[in-house]
Amino acid sequence: DKCTFCAGGPETDHSEAEFQKYGRNRLAEGKLPLCAEMCSTKALLAGDGDVVSAIYRERIVSRGFGSGAWGWGKAYPGGAS
C-alpha cells in the first residue's frame, strides 16, 4: 500500500477526478512526496532507487559506521561482530 496523499490514485494524472479524490499528485508533477520534502531530519528519502542508495551509502561512510549498524561500536566495544 502506498500513501495517496501526494501520489494520487488510479485515475488519470492531473484529471479532475484524481484531484477531487486525492488532491495534488506531486509525483506526477515531478516533485517529491511532501513528507520527504519537509522532513526536518532528512530521514525520509524518495526517488530513483540508485540515487537513494547512493545517498544512504554516503551517509553511512560520512558517519564512519561502515556497514555496521548505528550504535554497534558502543554496544560491542573492541570490534566484536
Secondary structure, DSSP 8 states (H G I E B T S, - for coil): ----TTT--SS-TT-HHHHHHH---TTTTT---HHHHH-TT-----S-HHHHHHHHHHHHHHHT-TTS-TTHHHHSTTT--
